[in-house]
Amino acid sequence: MFTILQAIIIVASFLKIMNFLKVDAGFGLMVDSIGQCLADCVPFSTFLSAWMALFGILYRVLGMTIPEGDYGTSTDKNLMNSFAVFAL
């Protein structure tokens, strides 16, 4: 919980500093460009995450596993399979 609050404070301070930079015309364009770039990243990240989840589910349904020889005999094999399947 503490790290979430710290992250919120850091983001809010960054946005406030960016707002103060709008006073100068040259920095105003940069601030607007950064804001537009961040706004464009939201739909892309959502779309990418949806496709990753879709393919992860498809691989899980098809029964994709990691061969035993690649990682040896590990007690975390099931965890590694889940991570590898859903992180594709």
Phi and psi in radians as a Rosetta constraint file:
Dihedral C 1 N 2 CA 2 C 2 CIRCULARHARMONIC -1.125 0.35
Dihedral N 2 CA 2 C 2 N 3 CIRCULARHARMONIC -0.689 0.35
Dihedral C 2 N 3 CA 3 C 3 CIRCULARHARMONIC -1.203 0.35
Dihedral N 3 CA 3 C 3 N 4 CIRCULARHARMONIC -0.563 0.35
Dihedral C 3 N 4 CA 4 C 4 CIRCULARHARMONIC -1.145 0.35
Dihedral N 4 CA 4 C 4 N 5 CIRCULARHARMONIC -0.748 0.35
Dihedral C 4 N 5 CA 5 C 5 CIRCULARHARMONIC -1.132 0.35
Dihedral N 5 CA 5 C 5 N 6 CIRCULARHARMONIC -0.685 0.35
Dihedral C 5 N 6 CA 6 C 6 CIRCULARHARMONIC -1.112 0.35
Dihedral N 6 CA 6 C 6 N 7 CIRCULARHARMONIC -0.720 0.35
Dihedral C 6 N 7 CA 7 C 7 CIRCULARHARMONIC -1.116 0.35
Dihedral N 7 CA 7 C 7 N 8 CIRCULARHARMONIC -0.703 0.35
Dihedral C 7 N 8 CA 8 C 8 CIRCULARHARMONIC -1.113 0.35
Dihedral N 8 CA 8 C 8 N 9 CIRCULARHARMONIC -0.728 0.35
Dihedral C 8 N 9 CA 9 C 9 CIRCULARHARMONIC -1.142 0.35
Dihedral N 9 CA 9 C 9 N 10 CIRCULARHARMONIC -0.718 0.35
Dihedral C 9 N 10 CA 10 C 10 CIRCULARHARMONIC -1.136 0.35
Dihedral N 10 CA 10 C 10 N 11 CIRCULARHARMONIC -0.762 0.35
Dihedral C 10 N 11 CA 11 C 11 CIRCULARHARMONIC -1.130 0.35
Dihedral N 11 CA 11 C 11 N 12 CIRCULARHARMONIC -0.749 0.35
Dihedral C 11 N 12 CA 12 C 12 CIRCULARHARMONIC -1.117 0.35
Dihedral N 12 CA 12 C 12 N 13 CIRCULARHARMONIC -0.697 0.35
Dihedral C 12 N 13 CA 13 C 13 CIRCULARHARMONIC -1.194 0.35
Dihedral N 13 CA 13 C 13 N 14 CIRCULARHARMONIC -0.655 0.35
Dihedral C 13 N 14 CA 14 C 14 CIRCULARHARMONIC -1.073 0.35
Dihedral N 14 CA 14 C 14 N 15 CIRCULARHARMONIC -0.775 0.35
Dihedral C 14 N 15 CA 15 C 15 CIRCULARHARMONIC -1.131 0.35
Dihedral N 15 CA 15 C 15 N 16 CIRCULARHARMONIC -0.637 0.35
Dihedral C 15 N 16 CA 16 C 16 CIRCULARHARMONIC -1.175 0.35
Dihedral N 16 CA 16 C 16 N 17 CIRCULARHARMONIC -0.734 0.35
Dihedral C 16 N 17 CA 17 C 17 CIRCULARHARMONIC -1.100 0.35
Dihedral N 17 CA 17 C 17 N 18 CIRCULARHARMONIC -0.725 0.35
Dihedral C 17 N 18 CA 18 C 18 CIRCULARHARMONIC -1.105 0.35
Dihedral N 18 CA 18 C 18 N 19 CIRCULARHARMONIC -0.608 0.35
Dihedral C 18 N 19 CA 19 C 19 CIRCULARHARMONIC -1.173 0.35
Dihedral N 19 CA 19 C 19 N 20 CIRCULARHARMONIC -0.669 0.35
Dihedral C 19 N 20 CA 20 C 20 CIRCULARHARMONIC -1.171 0.35
Dihedral N 20 CA 20 C 20 N 21 CIRCULARHARMONIC -0.501 0.35
Dihedral C 20 N 21 CA 21 C 21 CIRCULARHARMONIC -1.263 0.35
Dihedral N 21 CA 21 C 21 N 22 CIRCULARHARMONIC -0.243 0.35
Dihedral C 21 N 22 CA 22 C 22 CIRCULARHARMONIC -1.199 0.35
Dihedral N 22 CA 22 C 22 N 23 CIRCULARHARMONIC -0.186 0.35
Dihedral C 22 N 23 CA 23 C 23 CIRCULARHARMONIC -1.089 0.35
Dihedral N 23 CA 23 C 23 N 24 CIRCULARHARMONIC -0.729 0.35
Dihedral C 23 N 24 CA 24 C 24 CIRCULARHARMONIC -1.463 0.35
Dihedral N 24 CA 24 C 24 N 25 CIRCULARHARMONIC 2.432 0.35
Dihedral C 24 N 25 CA 25 C 25 CIRCULARHARMONIC -1.124 0.35
Dihedral N 25 CA 25 C 25 N 26 CIRCULARHARMONIC -0.686 0.35
Dihedral C 25 N 26 CA 26 C 26 CIRCULARHARMONIC -1.167 0.35
Dihedral N 26 CA 26 C 26 N 27 CIRCULARHARMONIC -0.716 0.35
Dihedral C 26 N 27 CA 27 C 27 CIRCULARHARMONIC -1.309 0.35
Dihedral N 27 CA 27 C 27 N 28 CIRCULARHARMONIC -0.450 0.35
Dihedral C 27 N 28 CA 28 C 28 CIRCULARHARMONIC -1.071 0.35
Dihedral N 28 CA 28 C 28 N 29 CIRCULARHARMONIC -0.731 0.35
Dihedral C 28 N 29 CA 29 C 29 CIRCULARHARMONIC -1.156 0.35
Dihedral N 29 CA 29 C 29 N 30 CIRCULARHARMONIC -0.685 0.35
Dihedral C 29 N 30 CA 30 C 30 CIRCULARHARMONIC -1.131 0.35
Dihedral N 30 CA 30 C 30 N 31 CIRCULARHARMONIC -0.726 0.35
Dihedral C 30 N 31 CA 31 C 31 CIRCULARHARMONIC -1.112 0.35
Dihedral N 31 CA 31 C 31 N 32 CIRCULARHARMONIC -0.748 0.35
Dihedral C 31 N 32 CA 32 C 32 CIRCULARHARMONIC -1.142 0.35
Dihedral N 32 CA 32 C 32 N 33 CIRCULARHARMONIC -0.664 0.35
Dihedral C 32 N 33 CA 33 C 33 CIRCULARHARMONIC -1.153 0.35
Dihedral N 33 CA 33 C 33 N 34 CIRCULARHARMONIC -0.726 0.35
Dihedral C 33 N 34 CA 34 C 34 CIRCULARHARMONIC -1.138 0.35
Dihedral N 34 CA 34 C 34 N 35 CIRCULARHARMONIC -0.725 0.35
Dihedral C 34 N 35 CA 35 C 35 CIRCULARHARMONIC -1.090 0.35
Dihedral N 35 CA 35 C 35 N 36 CIRCULARHARMONIC -0.734 0.35
Dihedral C 35 N 36 CA 36 C 36 CIRCULARHARMONIC -1.170 0.35
Dihedral N 36 CA 36 C 36 N 37 CIRCULARHARMONIC -0.664 0.35
Dihedral C 36 N 37 CA 37 C 37 CIRCULARHARMONIC -1.099 0.35
Dihedral N 37 CA 37 C 37 N 38 CIRCULARHARMONIC -0.793 0.35
Dihedral C 37 N 38 CA 38 C 38 CIRCULARHARMONIC -1.141 0.35
Dihedral N 38 CA 38 C 38 N 39 CIRCULARHARMONIC -0.641 0.35
Dihedral C 38 N 39 CA 39 C 39 CIRCULARHARMONIC -1.171 0.35
Dihedral N 39 CA 39 C 39 N 40 CIRCULARHARMONIC -0.593 0.35
Dihedral C 39 N 40 CA 40 C 40 CIRCULARHARMONIC -1.322 0.35
Dihedral N 40 CA 40 C 40 N 41 CIRCULARHARMONIC -0.399 0.35
Dihedral C 40 N 41 CA 41 C 41 CIRCULARHARMONIC -1.262 0.35
Dihedral N 41 CA 41 C 41 N 42 CIRCULARHARMONIC -0.457 0.35
Dihedral C 41 N 42 CA 42 C 42 CIRCULARHARMONIC -1.114 0.35
Dihedral N 42 CA 42 C 42 N 43 CIRCULARHARMONIC -0.931 0.35
Dihedral C 42 N 43 CA 43 C 43 CIRCULARHARMONIC -1.123 0.35
Dihedral N 43 CA 43 C 43 N 44 CIRCULARHARMONIC -0.611 0.35
Dihedral C 43 N 44 CA 44 C 44 CIRCULARHARMONIC -1.106 0.35
Dihedral N 44 CA 44 C 44 N 45 CIRCULARHARMONIC -0.803 0.35
Dihedral C 44 N 45 CA 45 C 45 CIRCULARHARMONIC -1.112 0.35
Dihedral N 45 CA 45 C 45 N 46 CIRCULARHARMONIC -0.672 0.35
Dihedral C 45 N 46 CA 46 C 46 CIRCULARHARMONIC -1.126 0.35
Dihedral N 46 CA 46 C 46 N 47 CIRCULARHARMONIC -0.805 0.35
Dihedral C 46 N 47 CA 47 C 47 CIRCULARHARMONIC -1.104 0.35
Dihedral N 47 CA 47 C 47 N 48 CIRCULARHARMONIC -0.761 0.35
Dihedral C 47 N 48 CA 48 C 48 CIRCULARHARMONIC -1.119 0.35
Dihedral N 48 CA 48 C 48 N 49 CIRCULARHARMONIC -0.747 0.35
Dihedral C 48 N 49 CA 49 C 49 CIRCULARHARMONIC -1.125 0.35
Dihedral N 49 CA 49 C 49 N 50 CIRCULARHARMONIC -0.674 0.35
Dihedral C 49 N 50 CA 50 C 50 CIRCULARHARMONIC -1.112 0.35
Dihedral N 50 CA 50 C 50 N 51 CIRCULARHARMONIC -0.758 0.35
Dihedral C 50 N 51 CA 51 C 51 CIRCULARHARMONIC -1.153 0.35
Dihedral N 51 CA 51 C 51 N 52 CIRCULARHARMONIC -0.691 0.35
Dihedral C 51 N 52 CA 52 C 52 CIRCULARHARMONIC -1.112 0.35
Dihedral N 52 CA 52 C 52 N 53 CIRCULARHARMONIC -0.725 0.35
Dihedral C 52 N 53 CA 53 C 53 CIRCULARHARMONIC -1.146 0.35
Dihedral N 53 CA 53 C 53 N 54 CIRCULARHARMONIC -0.712 0.35
Dihedral C 53 N 54 CA 54 C 54 CIRCULARHARMONIC -1.073 0.35
Dihedral N 54 CA 54 C 54 N 55 CIRCULARHARMONIC -0.845 0.35
Dihedral C 54 N 55 CA 55 C 55 CIRCULARHARMONIC -1.206 0.35
Dihedral N 55 CA 55 C 55 N 56 CIRCULARHARMONIC -0.587 0.35
Dihedral C 55 N 56 CA 56 C 56 CIRCULARHARMONIC -1.084 0.35
Dihedral N 56 CA 56 C 56 N 57 CIRCULARHARMONIC -0.737 0.35
Dihedral C 56 N 57 CA 57 C 57 CIRCULARHARMONIC -1.175 0.35
Dihedral N 57 CA 57 C 57 N 58 CIRCULARHARMONIC -0.716 0.35
Dihedral C 57 N 58 CA 58 C 58 CIRCULARHARMONIC -1.095 0.35
Dihedral N 58 CA 58 C 58 N 59 CIRCULARHARMONIC -0.763 0.35
Dihedral C 58 N 59 CA 59 C 59 CIRCULARHARMONIC -1.124 0.35
Dihedral N 59 CA 59 C 59 N 60 CIRCULARHARMONIC -0.638 0.35
Dihedral C 59 N 60 CA 60 C 60 CIRCULARHARMONIC -1.153 0.35
Dihedral N 60 CA 60 C 60 N 61 CIRCULARHARMONIC -0.729 0.35
Dihedral C 60 N 61 CA 61 C 61 CIRCULARHARMONIC -1.148 0.35
Dihedral N 61 CA 61 C 61 N 62 CIRCULARHARMONIC -0.658 0.35
Dihedral C 61 N 62 CA 62 C 62 CIRCULARHARMONIC -1.323 0.35
Dihedral N 62 CA 62 C 62 N 63 CIRCULARHARMONIC -0.142 0.35
Dihedral C 62 N 63 CA 63 C 63 CIRCULARHARMONIC 1.456 0.35
Dihedral N 63 CA 63 C 63 N 64 CIRCULARHARMONIC 0.529 0.35
Dihedral C 63 N 64 CA 64 C 64 CIRCULARHARMONIC -1.159 0.35
Dihedral N 64 CA 64 C 64 N 65 CIRCULARHARMONIC 2.332 0.35
Dihedral C 64 N 65 CA 65 C 65 CIRCULARHARMONIC -2.360 0.35
Dihedral N 65 CA 65 C 65 N 66 CIRCULARHARMONIC 2.950 0.35
Dihedral C 65 N 66 CA 66 C 66 CIRCULARHARMONIC -1.661 0.35
Dihedral N 66 CA 66 C 66 N 67 CIRCULARHARMONIC 2.230 0.35
Dihedral C 66 N 67 CA 67 C 67 CIRCULARHARMONIC -1.025 0.35
Dihedral N 67 CA 67 C 67 N 68 CIRCULARHARMONIC 2.619 0.35
Dihedral C 67 N 68 CA 68 C 68 CIRCULARHARMONIC -1.096 0.35
Dihedral N 68 CA 68 C 68 N 69 CIRCULARHARMONIC -0.587 0.35
Dihedral C 68 N 69 CA 69 C 69 CIRCULARHARMONIC -1.266 0.35
Dihedral N 69 CA 69 C 69 N 70 CIRCULARHARMONIC -0.367 0.35
Dihedral C 69 N 70 CA 70 C 70 CIRCULARHARMONIC -1.247 0.35
Dihedral N 70 CA 70 C 70 N 71 CIRCULARHARMONIC -0.640 0.35
Dihedral C 70 N 71 CA 71 C 71 CIRCULARHARMONIC -2.122 0.35
Dihedral N 71 CA 71 C 71 N 72 CIRCULARHARMONIC 0.134 0.35
Dihedral C 71 N 72 CA 72 C 72 CIRCULARHARMONIC 1.284 0.35
Dihedral N 72 CA 72 C 72 N 73 CIRCULARHARMONIC -2.879 0.35
Dihedral C 72 N 73 CA 73 C 73 CIRCULARHARMONIC -1.667 0.35
Dihedral N 73 CA 73 C 73 N 74 CIRCULARHARMONIC 1.744 0.35
Dihedral C 73 N 74 CA 74 C 74 CIRCULARHARMONIC -1.975 0.35
Dihedral N 74 CA 74 C 74 N 75 CIRCULARHARMONIC 2.549 0.35
Dihedral C 74 N 75 CA 75 C 75 CIRCULARHARMONIC -1.298 0.35
Dihedral N 75 CA 75 C 75 N 76 CIRCULARHARMONIC -0.323 0.35
Dihedral C 75 N 76 CA 76 C 76 CIRCULARHARMONIC -1.687 0.35
Dihedral N 76 CA 76 C 76 N 77 CIRCULARHARMONIC 0.437 0.35
Dihedral C 76 N 77 CA 77 C 77 CIRCULARHARMONIC -1.095 0.35
Dihedral N 77 CA 77 C 77 N 78 CIRCULARHARMONIC -0.735 0.35
Dihedral C 77 N 78 CA 78 C 78 CIRCULARHARMONIC -1.148 0.35
Dihedral N 78 CA 78 C 78 N 79 CIRCULARHARMONIC -0.678 0.35
Dihedral C 78 N 79 CA 79 C 79 CIRCULARHARMONIC -1.123 0.35
Dihedral N 79 CA 79 C 79 N 80 CIRCULARHARMONIC -0.724 0.35
Dihedral C 79 N 80 CA 80 C 80 CIRCULARHARMONIC -1.141 0.35
Dihedral N 80 CA 80 C 80 N 81 CIRCULARHARMONIC -0.688 0.35
Dihedral C 80 N 81 CA 81 C 81 CIRCULARHARMONIC -1.077 0.35
Dihedral N 81 CA 81 C 81 N 82 CIRCULARHARMONIC -0.798 0.35
Dihedral C 81 N 82 CA 82 C 82 CIRCULARHARMONIC -1.096 0.35
Dihedral N 82 CA 82 C 82 N 83 CIRCULARHARMONIC -0.734 0.35
Dihedral C 82 N 83 CA 83 C 83 CIRCULARHARMONIC -1.134 0.35
Dihedral N 83 CA 83 C 83 N 84 CIRCULARHARMONIC -0.776 0.35
Dihedral C 83 N 84 CA 84 C 84 CIRCULARHARMONIC -1.177 0.35
Dihedral N 84 CA 84 C 84 N 85 CIRCULARHARMONIC -0.655 0.35
Dihedral C 84 N 85 CA 85 C 85 CIRCULARHARMONIC -1.200 0.35
Dihedral N 85 CA 85 C 85 N 86 CIRCULARHARMONIC -0.785 0.35
Dihedral C 85 N 86 CA 86 C 86 CIRCULARHARMONIC -1.508 0.35
Dihedral N 86 CA 86 C 86 N 87 CIRCULARHARMONIC -0.097 0.35
Dihedral C 86 N 87 CA 87 C 87 CIRCULARHARMONIC -1.779 0.35
Dihedral N 87 CA 87 C 87 N 88 CIRCULARHARMONIC 0.097 0.35
